[in-house]
Amino acid sequence: MVQKYQSPVCVYKYPFELVMAAYEKRFPTCPQIPVFLGSEVLSESRSADGAVHLVERSCRLRIEAPRLLRKIAGVEHVVFVQRNVLNWKERTLLIEAHNETFASRVVVKENCSYTVHPENEDWTCFEQSASLDIRSFFGFESALEKIAMKQYTANVKRGKEVIEHYLNELISQGTSHIPRWTPAPVPEEDTHSQAGLRDGSAQGPAPEMVSTDGDKLDADYIERCLGHLTPMQESCLIQLRHWLQETHKGKIPKDEHILRFLRARDFHLDRAREMLCQSLSWRKQHQVDLLLQTWRPPALLEEFYAGGWHYQDIDGRPLYILRLGHMDTKGLMKAVGEEVLLQHVLCVNEEGQKRCEGNTRQFGRPISSWICLVDLEGLSLRHLWRPGIKALLRMIEVVEDNYPETLGRLLIVRAPRVFPVLWTLISPFINENTRQKFLIYSGSNYQGPGGLVDYLDKEVIPDFLGGECLCGVPEGGLVPKSLYLTEEDQENKGQLQQWRDTYQSASVLRAAPHEVAVEILERESVITWDFDILQGDVMFSLYHTKQAPKPGPREPGARAGGQLTDKGWALGADYNRVEAPLICREGESIQGSHVTQCPGVYLLQWQMHSAPGHMACSLPGVEDVLMALHSPGPRCKLLYYYEVLASEDFRGSMSSLESCTSRFSQLSATTSSSGQSHSSSLVSR
């Protein structure tokens, strides 16, 4: 594979003639470039009027490679042939170089140019491009490719510094101005040869160079507006930008936008190009460029979506605050739909990029990313509603694909014990580079040294986190069920079927509870559940037994009416209750989890709730179930979902985060910090 390098335009704020004098001081040797061992002139010629000066040199460069590679190659230095065409009249120097050593195995070509700045004739522009094609090198092609490009880009930077060094030396010696070339009288017989040199026919084809114009990137501009880049990173940016100009009609993305995709793919040019092209097609298809002008969030979203912009961090990056623990994610999903939430998230990202550009201008330094502060106070298992998690994962995927490297830091504060469950579900879908930007604080350890003060000025820390700054971010809260979309609206938005595909339905009779058996092979696994009570009142319990219930004859996996247990079982002997009963009223949504203490079979049981004093304390028998099935008595209806999460994802994490109370939560018991006794959070809405 051919490796290519393209430099940005380097501007020397000196006249062309003075830069040429500095350039000539590099020969025949250059102590400032240790790998440059020396050079000798192979041929030299001038036009009759002296306007064109052609020089061919042989240059020796020391090989900076591991000793084993040098021993296999059998050489300590390589020879390059350099051909310079200096045109004093046009004020250009075109340089072409290629290797002679190992020319049959390795092909290196380099093109450079010094030209007058298009807007200031007293400044000089320098550009450089090169290609490396390793065809065969004793099986060390990949290693040599990396070494060669690393050495080359290091010398590129050093070469620019050397010109500056010799310019300063000339000026210190009193040479600050060199007159421009003026033509001398030319004898008539030499006119033809002079014309040959002028049009290039006498010296062969001129090096292929791209002219300096308004589409080029200036090295100073990159440093000032995009930040420090290595020579290879600059090259990738220029190559991708040039490719977009050639292949995409109309407006191309801003340089900051292109650079984000290169960073997301570690400056692998082909992968970044593919990712960027897919994103550009997505933006065009969904008219994302017009989103900030056309998007108007519903009033309900403005009231209950607990997120907003709030000043900037100590580095000048825009700060976005999200009070996720105070946000009713399930209510928002049911009230506005997934697509509206996605549009809002995209709008936040578009606004973030716009604010980065504004802060770059305001603070006079490159700011390409924003920072997000997520407050998890109030986070509970109601946030683990399965359709909501699926919607969140979709949003993460869209943002990762189309807004890479826009998040500079994610600060998560007041993380409760339930957070590891959420993190386990979503972290596999977050890019590794993004995950490394997450900082998680539990309890109150975000205060003081090592906390928020390392990233935010005290003057902008929100009041709800102990700061003095009033924060205008909405507080969120529960979305009234009266604002939920109707089933017809949900069907039109494609949500209803998604929820039906995720959840199972069940009927609960007075004498026939519905039960689900979950086999656990490893202690400290996590059982999570989520159910909605559609009709009636239900009592939910969780039991553990070492013996597997035997399915009844009517359907595999469950007995008549969904009951698995036998009436002959004795509580405390054949099975044990591991969660206190929870009374669930009609219309409520329940989420919860249980960290298992030992292997075995766990039974999730929904039983019709009886009046006080008549609560069942034993399991009904088969005859009770058959009677209930044929009786016209009342029944309860529910939709439920459960999932088992592996223990290796949670070992240590439950005790590493402090618990916090939530006005939305009902805690069935206190979770032990020692890790020896775990219980669940049962959350009702």
N, C-alpha and C positions, 0 to 999 in steps of 0.2 A: 504494500500500500504506500502511495506517495504522500509524504508529510509535507505540508506547505506552511510557510510563514509569511505574513504581511504586516509591516510596521505601520503605525499611524504616521501622520506628517509631523516631523520634528522641525520646529521653527527656530533658527538661530537669528537673533535680532542684530545681525551684522550684515554688511554688504557682501555680495557674492564673491568679489575679488579678495576680500580679507579672509573669508571662509576657505577659499582655495589655497591661500598661503598657509593657513593652519593645516589643511589637509595634506599638503606636500611635506610638512614636517614629520609626518608619520613614517616616511621612508628615508633610508632603506631599512632602518630598525625602529622599533617603538617600545622603549622600556616600560611605558604605561600599560602595555598589553603583553603580559609575560608569555602567553602562548605563541605570540608572533616572533619567530626566531630570526627573520630577516627576509630580504627580497633582493632581486637583481633584475635589471632592465633587459628584456629580450629584444625589443625593437622599439624604435621611436621615429616619428615623422611629424612634419608640420605642413600646413598649407603655405602657399607662397606668400600670402599676406599675414601669416601668423595667427589667423583667427581660430584655426582648428589644430589641436595638438593631440596626437594619438600615441599612447604608450602601452606596451605589453610588458607585464612583469611576471616573474616566477616568485611566488611567495611560499615560505616554509612555515608550517604551523605545528606545534608540539601536540601530540595526542594525549589528551587527559582522559585516560581510561584505566580500568583495573590492569594490574601487571600481567595477569594471565591472558587477557585479551590482546595486550600489546605483544606478548611473547608468541601467541598463535599467529598474529598478523605479521610478525617478523620485522616491524618498523617502529621507530620512535617518533617519526614526524610524517606529515603528509604535505604534498606539493599542490598548490593551486596556481592556475594561470589566470591573471587578471588583465582585462582589456579596458582601458580608460579612453573615452572620447570627450575631450574638453573643448567646448566651443565658446571662445571669449566673446564673440559677437552676439550670439544668442544667450550668453550667460547660463550655460548648462554644462553639467558634467554627468555623463552616462557611464556606468560601470557594469561590466559583465564579467563574472568569474565562474570557473568550473574546476573540478578536481582532476588531477592527472594520476595520483596514486589510487590504486584499486578501481580505476575507471570502468573496468569490465564487470565489477561486482557492486560498486556503489556509485551512484550518479548524484552529484551535488551541483546545483546551479543557483547562482545568486545574481540579482539585478538591483542596482542602486541608482539613485539620481539626486543631484543637487540642482535646484532651479530657483529662480527668483520668485518671491512671494507674490501672488496675483494681486494683492491689494496694497503692498508696500514694497517698492523696488529696492529699498535699503535693507530688506530682510531676505533670508535664504531658507528655502524649504529642503528637507531631506526625507527621502522615502527609501524603503528597503523591502525586498521580497526574496524568498528562497524556496527551493524544493529539494527534498531528500528522498531518493528512491534506492533502497537497499535490496538488490536483486538476489544476492547470494553472498554469505559471509560465514562460512564454516559452521552453520547452525546457530550463530549468535546474532541473527538479524534483529530480533526484538530488543535484545539488550543494547546492541549498537545503536539502534534507532533512538532509544531513550537517552543514551549517553550523548549522542551527537546533537540532538535537539536541545538538550539541557545546556551543553557547552556553547552551542551557537547563540541561544537567546541570552546567555550570560555575557558573551562577547559583544552582542548587539548593544546592550546597555553600556558596557564599558567603552565601546567605540564612540558613543555620543559624548561621554564624559571626556574622552581624549581630545576631541575637537574643541570643547570648551576650554580645556587646559591649555592647548596651544594658542587659542585666541587670546586668552588672558596673558600668556607669555609674550605674544607679539605686542599687545597693547602696553604691557609693562616695559618693553624695550623701545617704546616710542613709535611703533608702527600701528597707527589707528586708522589709516586711510591709504588705499591703493587705487590709483587712477584707473578708470575703465579703459578697456581696449579701444583704440582708434585705428582705422585701416591705414595701411601704408600704400604708396603707389605700387602697382603690380605690373611687371613687364607683360606685354601682349602675349608672348609665347607661353606664359605660365597661367593664363586665364583658364584654360581648359582643366588643368590639374587642380586648380583651386576650386573650380565648380564641382569637380568630382568629390573632393573632400567635404564640400559644403552639403551636397545632397546625399552623401553617405555611400556613393557607389564605389569609391576608392578603398574604403575601409571595411566593406562588407555590410551586412545588415546590422542596424543599430539594435541595442538591447530593447526587449519588449517592456515598456514602462507605461504606467497609467499616468496621465497628465494630472497636475494638481488643479483641482477645481473646487467648487462649493460643496461637493458631495463627500469630500475627504474629511477624515477625523484628525484633528490637531492633537498632538500629544499633551499640550498644555490644557486643552479643553477636557481631555479625558481625566487628567489629574484633578482639575478644578471642579468638574461637574459630575464625574462618575466615580471618582476615587482612585486609589492606587491599584494598578494592575501590573502583573508581570508582562514581559514582552510577549510571551506566548498567549497570554490571555487577551492582550491588545490585538494580537494577530487574529485570534478566533472571532473577536467582536467585529473587526474590519471585514474579514472574509464573509461572515454571515450577513452583515449589513450590505455588502456589495452583491451577494447572491440575491437578497431580497429586492434590491433595486433593479436587478436584471430580470427577475421572474415575476414580481408582483406589480401589477399596474396600479397607478395612483399612489396614495399615501402609504408609507411603510411605518412600522411601529417606532416609537421613540427609542433612542439608544439605551435608556434606563430599562425599558421593557425587554429589549433584546438581551441585555446583559443578565437579567434575572433568569432567563431560560438557559443561558450558558452556565451560570452558576449552579442551577438545578441539576445539570447533567455533567458537573465537574469539568466544564469546558471541553467536553467531547463534542466536536463540531457536528457530526452526522446525527447524533442522538438529540442534540439541542435543536437542530434544524427540523427534525421530524416532529418533536414536541411543539415547537413554535408554530409550524404549519398547521397542525391539528387544532391548536388553540385559535389561530387566525380564522380558520374555517368555522369553528364554533362561534366565535364572536360575530362573524358575518351572518351566520344562520340565525342567531338569536338577537341580532342588532344590539349587542352589548355596548357598543361605542355611544349609543344614544340613551343609555339607561339613566344617567344622571339627569338628563333633560326631560325624560318621559315618565320616570317612575314616581308615583305618589303613593306612599304606603297608606293602607286603610287606617281610619281613626282608631280602630280597635288595636291595631298593631302598635301605633304610636303610644297608646296608653299602657299596654301590658307587656311589650317587648322591653326587657330591662337591660338595654344597652345603649351606649352613646359615646361621642368623642369628648375628651376632657384634657385640654392643654397638650403638653408633650413631656417626654422624659428628660433626664439630664443631658442626653446626647442630642436633643432636638428632634427626636422621632415622635410623630403624632401618637397620642395615647388613646386607646379605645378601652372602655370599661364595660364589662358584661357581668351582671349580677345573676348568674345562672341559677343559683340556689333559690332566688326569689321569683323565678320565672315558671309559669305554668305551661310547660312545653306541650303536654298532652292537650290542655285546653286550647292553646294557640293552634295546634294542628287541627283540632276539630272545629275551630271557629273560622280560620282563614284558609286552611289547606296547605299542603306541602309546597306547591308551586309558588305561592305568595311568599312563604318564608324563604325559599331559595332565592327569589328575586331580591328580597331584602338583604340577604347575606351577600349577594353579588354587588348590590349597591354600596354596602359597607366597604367591600374591597376596592371598588372603583373610587370611592371617596378617599380611601386610604392612600391610593397612588397619587391622587390629586393633591392631597395634603403634604405628601412627601416632596412633591415638586415645589409647592409653596414654601415649605420650610427650608429647602435647599437654597432658594432665592433669599429668604429672610436671614438665615444664619451664615450664608456664604460658604458652605461646605456641602459635600455630597451627602444627601439623606435619601436612601433608597428603600427603607423599610419602616414599618410602624410597630408599636409595642401594644400588647393586649394584656389587660389585668382582669382576671376572672375571679370573682368572689363566689365561693361555693357554700357560704353559710345558708343553711336550709336545704342543701342537696339531700335527697332521699331516694328511695327506690321508686317513687312515682316518676322520677326522671328516666327510669329504665324501661319505660313503656316501649314494647317491641317495635311497633310501627314508627315511633319517634326515633328509636335508635337507627332503624333502617334509613329514615330520612336524613338523620345526622351523618351517617356514613356516606350517603349520596352527596351531601353538601361538601363533606371533606374531600371526596374524590374530585368534584368539580373545581373546588378551590385549588387543590394540589396540582391539577392538570393545567389550570389557566392563570393562576396567580402565584407561581413559584417564587420563593425567596422574597416575599413581601412582608412576612412576619419576622421581625428582628428578635423578639423575645416574647414569651408567654409566661406571665406570672400568675400562678394559681394560689390563692390564699384561702385560709380557713377550710381546708379539705377535710371532710368527715370520713368516718370509717367506711362508708359505702363507696367512697371514691375508687378504691382498687377494683371494684366490680365494673364500674363504668370504664375505667382505664383499660382493663383487660379486653373489653368489648371493642373499643375504638382504636387502641394504640397500633394493632397490626396494620391498620389502613392509613397510618400517618407516615410520611416519608421519614427515613432515618435522620436526614439533615434537619428536618423540622422538629423531630422529637428531642434532639439535642438542645433545642432552644427553650425547652420547658423547665421551669423552676417551680417546685411544689412546696408550699408551706402548710403545715397542719396547725391546728390550734391558733395560738397567738404568736408563734415564733416568727411571723413576718415583721414584727416590730423590733426596733433596735438595730444594731450593727449586723450586717449580713442579710438584712431584710429589704423592705421596700426602699429604705433610704439610700441603698446602693444604686438604685435605678431612677428614683423620683425625688425631686426637690421636696422638702418638707411642706413648702407652700402649696403644692398641688396634690398632696395625699388626701383622698376624700375623707369627709367627716365620719362616714360610717365605718372607716377603718382606723379611726383614732386620730385623723388629721384635722386640720383647721379649715380646709377648703370645702365650701359647699358644692355638692355635686348635683348637676341637673339631670342625671340619668334617671329615667323612670324606675320606680321601685318594683314594678311588676305586680304580682299578686294573682289570685285565682280568677280565671276567666269565667263569668257566669254561664251556666249551662244553657241559659235562654239564648245566648249568642251563638251556640253551636250551629253548624250547617245541618240542614235536614239530610236524611238518608239519600234523597234524590240529588241534592247538591253534591254530596260525597261521591255518589255513583258517577256523576258527570265529571268530577275531578279525578276519577280513577282511584280513590282512596278506599272506598268501601270494600271492594273485592280484595285489595291487599290485606286489609284487616281480617276479612273472612278466611283468607288463605293461611293466615298466621294462627288464628285462634280456633279452638274447638268449642262446640256448644254442648251443654249438658242440662238435663232436667233433674231436679232434686225433689223426691217425694218425702212425705212425712216419715215413713218408716223405711225409706230406702235412700240412704246418702249416696253421693257420687264420690268414688275414690279412684285415685291414680297411684299405681305402684312405681317407685323410682328405685332402681337397684344402684347402690353405691359400692364401689370396689375399694375406694381409697378414702381414708379419713381426711378431714379438712377440705373436702370438695364443697362446692357452693351450689345449693339448689335455689333457683330464683323462680318466682311465679308472678303472674299478672292476671287479674280477672275482673270482669265487670258483672255486676248484679243487674240483670235485666228485669227480673220480676221476683217479688217476695223478699224476705229477710233470711240470711244464711249465716250459719256458724261455721267458721273455718278452723280446722285443726291440723296439726302435723304429728304423725306417729312414727315410731321406729320399731321394727321387728327383725329378729334374726332369721325367721323362717319365711320363705316366700309364700304369699297367699296363692291358693290354687284357683285358677279361673273356673267359672261356672260353665255349664253346658251350652248356654245360649249364644255366647260370642266369645272368641278368644281374647284373653287379656282382661276380661271383666265379667262379673256375674250379672244377674238380672238387676236392672236399675242402676248398674255401675258400681255395685258393692263387691268388694274383694274379700273382706274379712268374714270370719265365722262368729256366730253368736256365742259359741263356747269359749272363745278367747277371753282370758282374764287380764285386765289392765294391771300392769306391774309384773306379770308373769310371761304372757305370750307377746305382749307388745307394751310400749311405753310412749306416753305423750311427751314430745320434745319441744312443743310450743304451746303456750297457753291459748285457749280458744279465743277467737276474735269474732265479735258480732258484726256482720256486714249488712247494711241496710240497702233496700232497693234503690238503684241509681248510683251507688257508689262504685268507684274504681279502686282496686286494691293491688298494691305491689309489695313484695317482700322477698326475703332471702333467709337461708339457714346454712350456717357453716357446720358440716357434719362432724361429729366427734368420733364416730366409728363406722366401719363398713356395715352393710346390711341392706334391708329394704325399708324405704321411707314411704309412708302413705300420706298423700295429700287428700284430705277429706272435707267435703262440703255437705253439711247437714242442715235440714230445715230448722230454723230457729223457733223454739217453743216459747211460750209465755214464761215469765219468771216462776220458778218453783217446779216447772215441768221439764227442765232441760234434761235430755237423755244422758245417762252416765254409762250406759252399756251399749254394745253394738247389736243391732236388730238381727234376727235370724232369717233364714230363707223363707219361712212361712209368712213372716211379717212383710217381706219384700213382695211376694206373690200377691198378698192381699192388697198391698198399696198400689200395685200395678193395675189391678182390676177395679179399684175404687175410684169414684169421681172426685175425690178430695183435692184440696189445693196442692199446687206444686210451684217450685221456684225454678227460674231459668237463669243460666249464666253462660258467659263466654270466658274461656281460660286459656292460658299458655304457661308452660314451664320449661325450664332449661337447666342443665347441669354444667357447671364450669369446673374445669380440672383444678385439682388442688395445687399443682406446681405453680399455677399463676398467682396464687394467693399466699403461699407460705411466707410468713414474715410481714406481709403488707398490712394485714389487719391490725397488728400491734404497733405498726410504725406510724399510723395516723391517729390522732386523737379524735374522739367522737365529739359531735356538737349537737345541740338540741335544735329542733326546727318546729316552727309553729304549724307546719303541715304534717308532722310525723307523730305516730303513736309507737313508742318503743315498748315491745313486749317484755324486754328484760335488758339489763345492762350488759354490754359486751365486755368480757374480761380482757384486760390488757395483757395478761400473762399468756394468752393463747391456749390455755387449758380448757376453758369453757366458753363456747361461742353460742350466741343465740341470734335471732333474726330481728329485723325491723319490719313491722307490718304497717304499711302506710295506706291510709284511706283518704279518699277524696269525696 
